[in-house]
Amino acid sequence: MLTNPTLNQMQTLGLNGMATAWRELAEQDSAAELGRDEWLGLMLDREVAMRADKRVRNRLAAARLRFPEACIEDIDFAASRGLYRRNIMALAQGEWLKAHENLIVTGQTGTGKSWLACAIGRQAARLDHSILYVRAPRLFEDLALARLDGRFPRLIDKLIRVQLLILDDFGTHSLSDQQRFHLFEIVEERYRRKSTVITAQTPVARWHDLIADPTVADAILDRLVHNAHRIELQGDSMRKQKAAPVLTGGENGEINHP
């Protein structure tokens, strides 16, 4: 029979999805009723599905999301947090990514900004976009070090080329001259070419002061904000809501875990 040699050839060619479909079909009693075109169609469908799944896994691994399991389907719309199903589902369709628009998520600490950004990043991976997650404070440190050890051009190129850049925890402190320059270079190169998600505790109205230099701030915000979708998360910290009381002995005390 040609079954084993054919399977070996499929695996040699990397057609693992087709090989898996072949095995499964061969084990079904009803397979004999299928024509050759139907067999081939089912095998090709499995190959396409497996390759798509592999691409998503690879993109998520490269993204290094803070919350890798976060996904659109798990968003809680019942809580009054300023999240609206219609808006999130519209973002999930990905037209804003095709249009190279931005997304800004603001809110107090613990309201779920980073988790939401990661869920949107995961959805972008499903839509076959490359993603990179970075925390703003760490990014500025890496860029400063990269200038000293020769990695700067390669790191900047990586930040510019990725289709969706998630810049988390922006605005935790005022920017230095070097940080302003780095941010402007990234924003300028990505403007109208790629999409960026930014999360921040600080409201957008105060970003001008954080950037500190009026001229540079105008240039950066013009490129970031004017074509950005906005989500303003409301309410108390979800960490406090989910934290369980810790009782030791006869004491009644509560510890809020981050």
KOLRO-98927 format. One line per 8 residues: number of its first residue (from 1); their letters; for each residue x, y, z of N, C-alpha, C, CB. Coordinates in steps of 0.2 Angstrom, whole numbers. Glycine has a CB too. Example, Ala and Ser with C-alpha at 12.3 -4.5 7.8 and 13.67 -1.06 7.14 Angstrom:
1	as	66,-28,39,62,-22,39,66,-16,39,57,-22,45  64,-11,35,68,-5,36,64,0,39,70,-3,29
***
This chain:
1	mltnptln	4,-6,0,0,0,0,4,6,0,-5,0,6  1,12,-2,5,18,-3,4,22,3,3,22,-9  0,20,8,-1,24,14,5,27,18,-6,21,19  9,22,20,15,24,24,20,28,20,18,18,26  22,27,14,26,31,10,23,38,9,28,28,3  17,38,7,14,45,6,14,49,12,6,44,4  12,46,18,13,49,25,20,52,26,10,45,30  25,48,24,32,50,25,33,56,21,36,44,24
9	qmqtlgln	31,56,15,32,61,10,29,68,13,30,60,3  23,67,15,19,73,18,23,76,24,12,71,20  26,72,28,29,74,34,36,77,32,30,68,39  39,74,27,46,77,25,45,83,22,49,72,19  39,85,19,38,91,16,35,96,21,33,90,10  34,94,27,31,98,32,23,99,32,34,105,31  20,94,28,13,94,28,10,90,33,11,92,21  11,92,39,9,88,45,1,88,46,12,91,51
17	gmatawre	-2,94,44,-9,94,45,-12,90,40,-11,101,43  -10,89,34,-13,85,29,-11,77,31,-10,86,22  -6,76,34,-4,69,36,-9,67,42,3,69,39  -10,72,47,-15,70,52,-22,69,50,-15,76,57  -24,73,45,-31,72,42,-31,66,38,-32,78,37  -26,64,35,-26,57,31,-27,51,36,-19,56,28  -23,52,42,-24,46,47,-31,46,49,-19,47,52  -34,52,51,-40,52,54,-45,49,49,-42,59,57
25	laeqdsaa	-45,51,43,-50,49,38,-49,42,37,-49,53,31  -43,39,37,-42,32,35,-45,28,41,-35,31,35  -46,30,47,-49,27,52,-56,27,53,-46,29,59  -59,31,49,-66,32,49,-70,27,44,-68,39,47  -75,24,46,-78,19,41,-82,22,35,-84,15,45  -84,29,36,-87,32,31,-82,35,26,-91,38,34  -76,35,27,-71,38,23,-71,35,16,-64,37,25  -73,29,15,-74,25,8,-79,29,4,-75,18,9
33	elgrdewl	-84,32,7,-89,35,3,-87,42,1,-95,36,8  -81,45,3,-79,51,1,-75,50,-6,-74,54,6  -76,55,-10,-72,55,-17,-65,58,-15,-76,60,-22  -61,58,-21,-54,60,-20,-54,68,-19,-50,59,-26  -58,72,-22,-58,79,-21,-60,80,-14,-63,82,-26  -65,77,-11,-67,78,-4,-61,76,1,-73,74,-2  -58,71,0,-52,69,4,-47,75,4,-49,62,2  -45,77,-3,-40,82,-3,-42,88,0,-39,83,-11
41	glmldrev	-49,90,-1,-51,96,2,-51,96,10,-58,98,0  -53,91,13,-52,90,20,-45,90,23,-55,84,23  -41,87,19,-33,87,21,-31,94,20,-30,82,16  -32,98,15,-30,105,14,-33,109,20,-32,107,7  -39,108,21,-42,112,27,-38,112,33,-49,111,28  -36,105,35,-33,104,41,-26,107,41,-32,96,42  -23,107,35,-16,110,34,-16,117,35,-13,108,27  -21,121,32,-22,128,33,-23,130,40,-27,130,28
49	amradkrv	-27,126,43,-29,127,50,-23,126,55,-35,123,53  -19,121,54,-13,120,58,-8,125,57,-10,113,57  -7,127,51,-2,132,50,-4,139,53,-1,133,42  -10,141,52,-13,147,55,-12,147,63,-20,148,54  -13,141,66,-12,140,73,-5,141,75,-15,133,76  -1,138,71,7,139,72,9,146,72,11,134,67  6,150,67,8,157,66,6,161,72,5,160,60  0,159,75,-2,163,81,2,161,87,-10,161,82
57	rnrlaaar	4,155,87,8,153,93,15,157,93,9,146,93  18,157,87,24,160,86,24,167,87,27,159,79  19,171,85,18,178,86,17,179,93,12,181,82  13,175,97,12,177,104,19,175,108,7,172,106  23,170,106,29,169,109,34,175,108,32,163,106  34,178,102,38,184,100,36,190,104,39,185,93  29,190,105,26,196,108,28,197,115,19,196,108  29,192,119,31,192,126,26,196,130,38,194,127
65	lrfpeaci	20,195,129,14,198,133,15,197,140,7,196,130  13,202,144,13,202,151,8,197,154,12,209,154  2,197,150,-3,192,152,-4,188,146,-10,196,154  -1,183,144,-1,179,138,-8,175,137,4,174,138  -12,174,143,-18,171,142,-24,175,141,-19,166,148  -23,182,142,-28,187,141,-31,186,134,-25,194,142  -38,187,133,-41,186,127,-48,190,127,-42,179,125  -50,192,121,-56,196,121,-62,193,124,-57,198,113
73	edidfaas	-62,186,123,-68,182,125,-69,183,133,-67,175,123  -64,184,136,-64,184,144,-65,191,147,-58,181,146  -66,196,143,-67,203,145,-74,203,149,-67,208,140  -74,206,155,-80,206,159,-83,213,157,-78,206,167  -89,213,154,-92,219,152,-98,221,157,-96,218,145  -99,216,162,-104,217,167,-102,223,172,-106,211,171  -96,223,174,-93,228,179,-93,235,175,-86,226,181  -95,240,179,-95,247,177,-88,250,176,-100,251,181
81	rglyrrni	-84,248,171,-77,251,170,-76,255,165,-73,245,170  -81,257,161,-80,261,155,-79,257,149,-75,266,156  -80,250,149,-79,246,144,-86,244,140,-76,239,146  -86,245,134,-92,244,130,-91,238,125,-95,250,127  -96,233,125,-95,228,121,-94,230,113,-101,223,122  -99,234,111,-99,236,104,-92,239,102,-104,242,103  -89,243,106,-82,246,105,-77,241,105,-80,252,110  -77,236,109,-72,231,110,-72,226,104,-72,227,116
89	malaqgew	-78,225,102,-79,220,96,-77,224,90,-87,218,96  -78,230,89,-76,234,83,-68,233,83,-79,241,84  -65,234,89,-58,234,89,-56,227,87,-55,236,95  -59,222,89,-58,215,88,-58,213,80,-62,210,92  -62,217,76,-62,216,69,-55,218,66,-68,219,66  -52,222,69,-45,224,66,-44,229,61,-42,218,64  -50,233,59,-49,238,54,-45,243,56,-56,240,53  -44,245,63,-40,250,65,-33,248,64,-41,252,73
97	lkahenli	-31,242,64,-24,240,63,-23,241,55,-23,232,65  -27,239,51,-26,240,44,-25,247,42,-32,237,40  -29,252,46,-29,259,45,-23,262,48,-35,262,47  -19,258,52,-13,260,56,-15,266,61,-8,263,51  -20,265,64,-23,269,70,-20,267,76,-30,270,70  -20,271,82,-18,269,88,-24,268,93,-13,275,91  -22,265,99,-27,264,104,-23,267,111,-29,257,105  -27,271,115,-24,273,121,-29,271,126,-24,281,121
105	vtgqtgtg	-26,267,131,-30,265,137,-28,268,143,-30,257,137  -32,272,147,-30,275,153,-35,273,159,-30,283,152  -32,274,165,-36,273,171,-32,272,177,-40,266,169  -35,272,182,-31,271,189,-27,264,189,-35,272,195  -22,264,193,-19,257,194,-24,252,196,-13,258,199  -23,246,193,-27,240,195,-33,240,191,-28,240,202  -35,244,186,-41,244,183,-41,239,177,-43,251,181  -35,236,175,-35,231,170,-32,234,163,-42,229,169
113	kswlacai	-29,239,164,-26,242,157,-21,237,154,-22,249,159  -17,234,158,-12,230,154,-15,224,152,-6,228,160  -20,221,156,-23,215,154,-27,216,147,-28,212,159  -30,221,147,-34,223,141,-30,224,135,-38,229,142  -24,227,136,-19,228,130,-17,222,128,-13,233,133  -15,217,133,-13,210,131,-19,206,127,-11,206,137  -25,207,129,-30,204,126,-31,206,119,-37,205,130  -30,213,118,-31,216,111,-24,213,107,-31,223,111
121	grqaarld	-19,213,110,-13,210,107,-14,203,104,-7,211,111  -17,199,108,-18,192,107,-23,192,101,-21,188,113  -28,196,101,-33,196,95,-29,198,89,-38,201,97  -24,203,89,-20,205,83,-16,199,81,-16,211,85  -14,195,85,-10,189,83,-14,185,79,-7,186,89  -21,184,81,-25,180,78,-27,182,71,-32,179,81  -26,189,70,-27,192,63,-21,193,59,-30,199,64  -16,189,62,-10,188,58,-5,195,58,-11,186,51
129	hsilyvra	-5,198,63,-1,204,64,4,202,69,-5,210,67  10,205,68,16,204,73,15,209,79,23,205,70  17,207,85,15,211,91,22,211,95,10,208,95  23,216,99,28,217,104,26,221,109,35,220,101  26,218,115,24,221,122,30,223,125,20,216,126  30,230,127,36,232,131,33,237,137,41,236,127  36,237,143,34,242,148,39,248,146,35,239,155  35,254,146,39,260,145,45,262,149,34,266,145
137	prlfedla	45,261,156,51,262,160,57,257,157,50,261,167  55,251,156,60,246,154,63,248,147,58,239,155  58,250,143,60,251,136,65,257,136,54,253,132  64,262,140,69,268,140,76,266,143,66,274,144  76,261,148,82,259,150,86,255,145,81,254,157  82,251,141,85,247,136,88,251,131,80,242,133  84,256,129,87,260,123,93,264,125,81,265,121  93,266,132,99,270,134,105,265,134,98,273,141
145	larldgrf	104,259,136,110,254,136,112,252,129,108,248,140  107,252,125,108,250,118,113,255,114,102,249,114  112,261,116,116,266,114,124,265,115,114,273,116  125,262,121,132,261,124,135,255,121,132,261,131  131,250,120,134,243,117,133,242,110,131,238,121  130,247,106,130,246,99,123,243,96,135,242,97  118,241,101,112,238,99,107,243,97,110,234,105  108,249,97,103,254,96,99,254,90,106,261,97
153	prlidkli	103,254,84,100,253,78,95,247,77,105,253,72  98,241,79,94,235,79,88,235,83,98,229,81  88,238,89,82,239,94,77,243,91,85,241,101  79,249,89,75,254,86,71,251,80,78,261,84  75,248,75,72,244,70,67,239,72,77,241,65  68,236,77,63,231,79,57,234,82,66,227,85  57,240,85,52,244,88,48,247,82,54,249,93  51,249,77,48,252,71,44,247,67,53,256,67
161	rvqllild	47,241,66,45,237,61,39,232,63,50,232,59  38,231,70,33,227,72,26,230,71,33,226,80  21,226,69,15,229,66,10,232,72,11,224,63  11,229,78,7,232,84,12,232,90,1,228,86  14,238,92,18,239,98,14,241,103,23,245,96  14,237,109,11,239,115,15,242,120,7,232,118  14,248,121,19,252,126,15,253,133,21,259,123  17,249,137,13,248,144,16,253,149,13,241,146
169	dfgthsls	12,255,154,14,260,159,18,266,157,19,255,164  15,269,152,18,275,150,16,281,155,16,277,143  21,286,156,19,292,160,20,291,167,13,294,158  24,286,169,25,285,176,30,290,179,28,278,178  34,294,175,38,299,177,39,304,171,45,296,179  42,310,172,43,315,167,49,312,163,45,322,170  49,314,156,54,311,152,61,315,152,52,310,145  66,312,151,73,316,151,73,318,143,79,311,153
177	dqqrfhlf	79,322,142,80,324,135,81,318,130,86,328,135  85,313,133,86,307,129,80,303,128,91,303,132  76,302,133,69,298,132,64,302,128,66,297,139  64,308,128,60,312,123,62,311,116,60,319,125  69,311,115,71,309,108,70,302,106,79,310,108  70,297,110,69,291,108,62,290,107,71,286,114  57,292,111,50,292,110,48,295,103,46,295,116  51,301,102,49,304,96,51,300,90,52,311,96
185	eiveeryr	57,297,90,59,294,84,55,288,83,67,291,86  53,284,88,48,278,87,42,281,85,48,275,94  39,286,88,32,288,86,32,291,79,30,293,90  37,294,77,38,297,70,38,292,65,44,302,70  42,287,66,43,281,61,37,277,60,49,277,63  33,276,66,27,272,66,21,276,63,26,269,72  21,282,63,15,286,61,13,285,54,17,294,62  6,283,54,3,281,48,6,275,45,3,287,43
193	rkstvita	10,271,48,13,265,45,11,259,49,21,266,45  11,260,56,10,254,61,5,257,66,17,251,63  3,252,70,-2,254,76,2,253,82,-8,250,75  0,257,87,3,257,94,-3,257,99,8,263,95  -2,253,104,-7,253,110,-3,256,116,-10,246,112  -5,261,119,-2,264,125,-7,264,131,0,272,123  -4,261,136,-8,262,143,-5,266,147,-8,254,146  -9,270,151,-6,275,156,-11,276,162,-4,281,152
201	qtpvarwh	-8,277,168,-12,279,173,-14,287,172,-8,278,180  -9,290,169,-10,298,169,-14,299,163,-3,301,168  -19,304,164,-24,306,159,-20,309,153,-29,310,161  -23,308,147,-19,311,141,-18,318,142,-24,309,135  -23,322,145,-22,329,146,-16,331,149,-28,332,150  -13,327,153,-7,328,157,0,326,154,-7,325,164  -1,322,148,5,320,144,10,325,142,3,315,139  7,331,140,11,336,138,16,338,143,6,343,136
209	dliadptv	13,339,150,18,340,155,23,335,156,14,342,161  21,329,156,26,323,157,32,323,152,22,316,157  30,325,145,35,325,140,40,331,141,32,325,133  37,336,144,41,342,147,43,347,142,47,339,151  45,345,136,47,350,131,41,352,127,53,347,127  39,358,127,33,359,123,33,358,116,31,367,124  38,359,112,39,358,105,39,351,104,45,361,102  43,347,107,43,340,106,36,336,108,49,336,110
217	adaildrl	33,339,114,27,336,116,22,337,111,25,339,123  21,343,108,16,344,102,17,339,97,17,351,100  24,338,95,25,333,89,23,326,91,32,334,87  25,324,97,23,317,99,16,316,99,27,316,105  12,321,103,5,320,104,1,320,98,3,325,109  4,325,93,0,325,87,0,319,83,3,331,82  6,315,83,6,308,80,3,303,84,13,307,79  2,303,90,-1,298,94,-8,298,95,3,298,101
225	vhnahrie	-10,304,97,-17,305,99,-22,307,94,-17,311,104  -21,310,89,-26,313,85,-29,307,81,-23,318,80  -26,301,80,-29,296,76,-30,290,81,-25,294,70  -31,291,87,-31,286,92,-38,284,94,-26,287,98  -40,278,95,-46,276,99,-44,277,106,-48,269,97  -49,278,110,-48,280,117,-53,275,122,-49,287,119  -50,272,127,-53,269,132,-51,271,139,-52,261,131  -56,274,142,-54,277,149,-58,272,154,-57,284,150
233	lqgdsmrk	-53,268,157,-56,263,162,-58,266,169,-51,257,163  -63,265,172,-65,268,178,-66,263,184,-72,271,177  -67,266,190,-68,261,195,-62,260,199,-71,255,193  -63,256,205,-57,255,209,-53,249,207,-60,253,216  -47,248,210,-43,243,208,-46,236,208,-36,243,212  -45,232,203,-48,226,202,-44,221,207,-48,223,195  -38,223,208,-34,219,213,-37,219,220,-26,221,213  -39,225,222,-42,225,228,-49,221,229,-43,232,230
241	qkaapvlt	-52,221,223,-59,218,223,-58,210,223,-63,220,217  -52,208,220,-51,201,220,-47,198,226,-48,199,213  -44,202,229,-40,200,235,-44,197,240,-36,206,238  -42,191,243,-46,188,248,-43,190,255,-46,180,248  -48,191,260,-45,193,267,-41,187,270,-51,194,272  -35,189,273,-31,184,276,-31,185,283,-23,186,274  -34,179,286,-35,179,294,-30,175,297,-42,176,295  -26,177,302,-21,173,306,-23,174,313,-14,176,304
249	ggengein	-24,168,316,-26,167,323,-33,171,324,-21,170,327  -33,175,329,-39,178,331,-39,185,328,-40,179,338  -34,187,323,-34,194,321,-38,194,314,-27,196,319  -41,200,313,-45,201,307,-41,206,303,-52,203,309  -37,204,298,-33,209,295,-34,208,287,-26,209,296  -33,213,283,-34,212,276,-28,214,272,-40,216,273  -25,210,268,-20,211,264,-22,212,257,-14,206,265  -20,217,253,-22,218,246,-16,216,242,-24,225,245
257	hp	-17,210,239,-11,208,235,-11,211,228,-11,200,234  -5,212,225,-5,216,219,-7,211,213,2,218,217
***
